[in-house]
């Protein structure tokens, strides 16, 4: 087959053989623009407001004594640097001790505080929530954490289940009754801290 026969052969099968004035890329681009490339469906707007990098939410919770805790919070998706800082804060809060030596509730509280220090905008928080370590009721901290952590769970499409280990580090934490992920709060319908009966 000589050169002209080869050109005819390739052209008959639709193979792009560029001539001098046209590059192979121009031929391919032209062919793809006309046919063959499926049209992409337009993206649907987020149906959940937590699907944005910044999410405002209203919080209301009643403690065991009947006090109502309310406030409006601004949550943001943490950067990788903030996730690492959350992990460092978690380690500092548990004193660098092995996880097994820390009570499960204290691990959860340390993780919740470390998470919220970098996910919630302190300037936009109500006065009672500006110092998470000053809150006396662990249930209040964990209830607020459930809401704040749901932002990243929805944003990253992980649902409300486990995401990662302490303050963003990989790996689960053990809890009585099974393995619970330290990054993700318990499911919304789960009891927070079991109350002891008097007596």
Secondary structure, DSSP 8 states (H G I E B T S, - for coil): --HHHHHHHHHHTT-----TTS-HHHHHHHHHHHTTS---------SSGGGSSEEEEEEEEE-TTS-EEEEEEEEE---HHHHHHHHHHHHHHTTT--GGGS-HHHHHHHHHHHHHHHHB-GGGS-GGGS-GGG---HHHHHHHHHHHHHHHHHHTT-TTS---SGGG-SS-EEETTEEE-SSS---TTS-SS------
